[in-house]
Amino acid sequence: MADDAIEQLYRFGERLNESKDKSQNEADYLGIIAAAKGGAKEKQLTAQLIPRFFKHFPGLSSDAINAQLDLCEEDELGIRVQAIRGLPLLCKDTPQHLPKIADVLGQLLLAEEGLERDAASKALMSVLRQDTKGSLTALFKHIENSDENLRDKVLTFVKEKVFPIKKELLHPQDEMERHITDLIKKCLQDVTGAEFKMFMDFLKSLNLFGPTAPSERVQELLEIVEGQADLDAVFNITDTDHIDRLMSCLTMALPFYARGASNSKFLNYINKHLLPVFDQLPEGKKLDLLKNLAESAPFTSTHDARQLLPSILQILKKYMPQKKTTEELQSTYVECLLYTFHELAHKSPNATNSLCGYKIVTGQPSDRLGEDFTELFTDFNERLTVVEELAKAANKKLTQGMAEFNKALSAAKTDSEKAEVKAKKLASSTTLRSNNNIVTLALVSHVRNALPYDILVTAVYIDKFVASPQTVA
């Protein structure tokens, strides 16, 4: 009986192959569909025949698709794999079925058998090449809405299979890059930090946001990062997850400022929520914040610089003692804060008049030249002097200690001992450079009626502190 059924299936296939008007052979195709409920051999053959003649019978498309999908759920692995391989043919000439087929293939990535998963992955790639836009839309719905396991499988597929061949798939380029950008933006509401970075790295690789992209597109990228940082949320100092995300986003946003995007929203949030509770931040986050502020300072607007300066100066003074002390100078903090102060003062020079007693003339009423801020300048100047002396004294000790590191490195016997010595030596070298930067920044800050900015400081935590060669007179 099984052999007779197989012979009958072959006859259905032969008649359909030979027919010039296959629509006249509907009974044969119905026979093929019905065989999906037969024995194992019939099902194996049916999984090949349903897709082969599918396009010729649009009126039977629903029954044919359902039969093929039932075969994808068979107990026997070989039948499932054969049925999966045939799915792309169901939408090759009938694109209206592609969203459903792509959706199913996405679900089949959950298959436990490696051979089955591989078949689903290859079938998905075939569907993607048929209609990239429709396939991506179906896949990203899984990333946006599906359960965690399915979401992870589809996300991995997109990362490993789709993103690497974007140049092949995304055509026409402008239209498709915009489409995948919109899809990505929709699914960013619930992503891990690693996933968000992966998506951002991909977006930055698109021509849409490339080096020649207009500033509004760079601003679009920044707004995506701002959304991830949740800058509309009320800040809670105990919410460590938000703080971690915020610091990560601050770092991610930095390259966009040099390309014309505005750092105003980030800076306003920092000034309003983080700087007032700076002392309560974890030590590592304090330094992360100061490094980010220093790197973004050159791209700050005049208005934002004026708003930030009081907070920066207040924190700076906490790390600049009025008198000599035996306490160790927190070099990296002072370095970042001094540089940020210089950059912001350059943006809004006369703001320093009432803050620390400088007499910068810009011709604006805000110069407040009729008021006497000598006491403020004296205080700030004394702090600068103390910081210079502390930095020089620390460097003297550090320089003397370098020879000891070299001796310790020679004496070290194990790799772990050598690594420990090298780490300590690197930390000392870092502090030496920070202190040198502090001395450079402090030296040029003593003149009361001018803040010179012809400074080139190669900073430890900032690739290059390069201030504009301009003197405010």
N, C-alpha and C positions, 0 to 999 in steps of 0.2 A: 504493500500500500504506500509506503514512504517513497519507494522508487517511482511509483506511478505519479505521485504528487510532484516529485522533482521533474519527471518527464513533462508533466503538464505545464509546469513553470517555464521550462525551457521553450516549449511550444508557444506560450504566451509571448516570451521575449523574442523569439524568431519572427513571429507574425508582426510584432510591432517594429522590429528592425526592417523588415521587408516592405512594410506599408508606406506608401507615398503620402497618404492622408491618415495620419495616425489617430486623428480624432474619431475616425470611423471604427477604431478598435477599442472602444471604451470598455467592452466586456472583458477583453484580455487584461486591461490595466486593473479593472476591478478584481479580476482573479488573482493578480499579483498582490494587491492590497490585502485580500482575504487570506493569502498564504502566510501573512505575518502572524497568524494565530496557529500555524501548523507546527510540524516537528522542527527539530534543531536544524537539519539540513535545509529545509524549506526557508526557515527564517534567515539563515546565512545568505541564501541566494536572493531572497526577497529584499534584504538590506542593500543589495547592489542594484536590483531592478527598479525599485520605487524611485530612487533619485534619477536613474538614467532616462526615464520617460516622463518625469514629473511635469515638465514645462508644456507638454502637449495636452494636458488634461486640467485646465484651470478650474473646471467645475468640481473636480475631485481633490483639489489641493488640500482642503481641510482634513479629509479622511486619510490622504496619503501622508501628510505631515504627522498626524497623530499615530499612524501605524509605525512610521520610522522612529518616532520618539519612544514608542512602546518597546521597540527593538533595542533602543539604547539602555533600557532598564532590565534586559534579559539576564538570567542567572549566568549564562555561559559567556565567558570573557570574549571569545572570538566573535560572537554575534554582536556584542556591544561595540567592540572596536570597529567592526565592519559598518555598523549603523552610524557610528560617529563620523567615520570617514566620508560617508555619503551626504551628511548634512549640508556642506557648502553647496552642493549641486541643487538643493531645494530652493536656493535664492540666487543662483547664478544668472538666470534669465528672468527671474521673477523677484525683483528687489523689494517688493512690498512685504515679502516674508523674512527679509533679512533681520529686522529687529528681534523677532522671536527666535530665530536660529542663533543669532549672536548671544542673546540672553541665555539660552539653553547651554550653549557651549561654555559660557562663563561659569554656569553652575557645575558643569561636568569637570571643571578643573579641581573639584573636590574629590574626584575619584581616588580610591585607595590604591588601585593597581597602576603601577608605573606605565605600562603599555597603554592603558586607557587614558591616563592623563596626557601622555605624549600625543595620542591621537586627537584629543580635544584641543591641545595647544596648536598642533599643526592645522587642524580644521579652522581654528580661530584665525590663524594667520592668513589662511586662504580667504576667509570671509572679509578680513580687514583689507586685503588687497582688492577685493571686489568693490567694497564700499566702505572706505575708511571712516567717513563721517558718521554713517549710521551705526557701524560696529562700535566705534568709540563711545557714541552716545549710550548704547546698550551696556557696554562694559562699565562706564563711569556711574551708571545707576546702581550697579552692585557696590561700587566703592562708596557711594554716597549713602545707600540705604540698607544694604544687606547685613546679615549677621556677621559676627567678627571673623569666623573661619573663612567664609566665602569671600568676604571683603579682602582679607589678607592674601588669599590665593589670586584673586583678580589683580590686586595691587602689585603683587610680585610679577605676574605675567606682564602687566603694562610696563613695569620698571625694566624687566630683563629682556622682553621681546619687542615691545613697541617703541619705547624711547630711543634705543640705539639705532633704529632705522627710520628716524623721523624724516630725514631728507627724502627717502623713498616713498613714504606713506603720505606725507602732508602736502598734497597738491590739489588745487592751486594753492601755492604757499601762503599768501596773505590770508585767504579765506580760512584755510584749515588751521593755521597757527592761531588765528583768532578763535576758532571753534574750540580747539583743545584748551586754550587759555580759559575760556568761559566755563568749560567742563571742570577744569581743575579748581577754579575759584569757588564753584558750587560745593565741592566736597572738602573744603578746608575747615569746616566748622568743627570737625572732630578728628584731628590727626595728631600723631605723636610728633615730638620735636624732630626726630630723624626723618619721618615722612614729609614734614613741612619743608625741611631742608632739601630733600630729594626733589620735591615739586618745584621749589624756587630755583634750584640749580638747572632743572630742565627748562623752565620759563626763560631764564637768563641766556640759555643756549639758542633760543629761537631768534630768527632774523627780525621778528617783530620787535624784540627788545634789545637788538644788537647795538654795537658801538655807534651806529649812525642813526639810531632811533631818536625821534624828537623827545623833548623833555617831558611832554605829557604822558608818554608811554613809560618813561622812567618813574614818573610820579605814580603811575598805576601800580608798578611793582612795589614801590614804597608803601602805597596804601594797602596792598595785600599784607605786607609785613606789619603795618600798624594795626590791621584788623586782628592778626594773630596775637599781637601783644596785648590786645584788649584794653586799649587806652581810654575807653569810655567807662571802664569799671571803676568802682570805688576801691582805692588802694588799701590793702590790709597787710600790715607788716608781718603778720603771722602766716600769711599765705605764701609758703615757700615755692609752691608750684608756679604761681603767677610771677614771682620774682625771678625764678629761673627762666621762665619763658620770656619775660621782659628783657632780661640781660642778653639772652640769645638773639632776640629780635633787634636789639640795639646794635649788636655787632653785625648782623645781617644787613641792616639798613645803611651802614656807613658808606659802601661804595656808590650808593645812589646819590648821595649828596654832591659828590664831585661831578656828577653827570647832570646836575641841575635840579634835582628834587629838593623839596623843602624839608628841613629837619624841625620845623616849628612845632608840629604836634607832639613829637617825642620830647623836645626840650621843655615845652610848657607842662607836660605831664610830669617830667622829672622835677622841674622846679616847684610844682605845686604839691606833689605827693612824696617824692623820694628824698630830696635834699632836706626838708624839715625833720625827717627822721633818720638822717644819714648815720648817726651814731648807733642806731638800733639794727642796722643792716649787718648780716654776717660779714666777717672780715674779707673773705674772698669776693663777695659781691660789692663791697665798698670799692675795692681796687678795679673790678670790672667796670663799675659805673664811672669812676674817675678816668679810666683809659678811654671809654667811649665818649665822654664829654670832651676830653682833650682832642680826640680825633675828629669830632664833629664841629668843634669850635670855629675852625677856619671858614665854615660854610654857614655860619649863623647870621641872621639878619640883624640890622642895627637895633630894631625894636626888641627882638629876643635877647640880644646881648645886654641891653640896658636892664631888662627884667632879671636876667640871670646873675649879673655881676654881684649884687648884694649877697646872695646866697653863697656864691663861690668864695667871695672874700671872707665871709663869716667862717666857713669851713677851713679855708686856708689858714686863717689866724690861729685856729685850734692846733695846727701842726707847726706853727711858727712861734716859738716861745719869745717872750719879751726879754728874758734874761738868759744867760748861759745856764745850761742844765746838764746834769749827768745822764739824763735820759737819752736813749738812742734816737737819732733823727729818723723818722719814717720817710726815707728818701723817695720811694716811688710815689707815695701820696703827694708829697710836696712838689715833686717834679711835674706830675700831671696837673696839679692845681695851679702852680705858677704859670705853666704854659697856657692853660685855659684862661687864666686871668689876663695874660698878655694879649691873647687873641681877641677876647671879648672887649678889652679896653681899646684895642685898635679899631673895633667896629663902632664903639660908642665912647670916644675918648673923654669927653667932658663928664661922663658919668662917674669917673674916678675922682673928680674934684671934691664932691661931698662925701665920698666913701672912704678915701684914704689920703685926702689932702693935696692931690696934685693940682697944678694951675694950668690946665689945658685950655687954650683960647680957640673957640670955634666960631665966636660971634653970635652964639645963640643964648637966649635968656637962661637956659639950663646950665650955662657955664658957672653961674653963681659966683662971679669973681669978686663981688662986693662983700662976700662973707669970708671969715677967717677960719680956715681948717688946718692951721699950723699944727695943732695938737694931734690931729689924725695922721698927718704926714710924718711927724716925729715918731709916733708910735709904730707906723708901718715901716719906716726907715730903720728903726732900731731892730725890729723883728727880722728884716732882711739881712742886716749885719750879723745877727746871731745865727741865722740859718747858714749864711756863707761860712762863718767860722766853724760851725758844727760839721758842715759838709767837708771842709778842708781837713779838719782834724780826723774825721772818720776815714777819709781817703788816705791820710798818712799811715794810719794803722793798717788799712786794707792793703796798701802797697807793700808794706813791710811783711805782711802775712803771705803774700804771693810766693815768696821764696820757700816758706814752710810747706805750702801746698805741693810745690815741685819736689821737695824732699819726701813728703808723705806719699806722693805718687810713685816715686822710685822704690820706696820701701814696701809698698802694697804688694801682696803676694797673690791674692785671688781676684777674679774679675769683679766680684761684688765690692771688694775693698777699693779697687781702682775706680769703679763707678761712683762710689760714695765720695771719694776725694774729688773727682772731676765735677760732681754736682755742687760740692761746696765751693770749688774754685770758680765755677760759672756764676754762682750766686754772688760771690764777692766781686767778680768782674762786672756783673750787672749793677750792683750797688755803686761801684766806682764810677761807672758811666752816668748813673743817675745823679750822683753828687756833682760831677763835672757840669752836667746840664743845669743843676740848681745854681751853681756858682755863676754860670754864664747868664742865666735869667735874672738872678738877683743883682748882679753888678750893674746891669743896664736899667735897673728900676729905681736907682737912687736920685736921679735928676728930677727935680720937682716940676719944672715947667715944660718937660718934654718926655714922652715915652718912646724911645727909639725901637724900631722894629726891623732893623737890618740885621736880624739874628738868624743864623743857621745852626740849629741844634739837632744833632743826630741822637734821637732819644731811644731809650731802651725798650719801652713798651709801645712806642709809636714810631712807625717806620722812619718818618722824617718830620721834624717840627720845622716847617719853613714858613716864617712870617714874611709879610710883604715888606719890601725895602722902602719903607716910608716913615717919616718922622712927623708926628703931629706937633705943630708949633702953635 
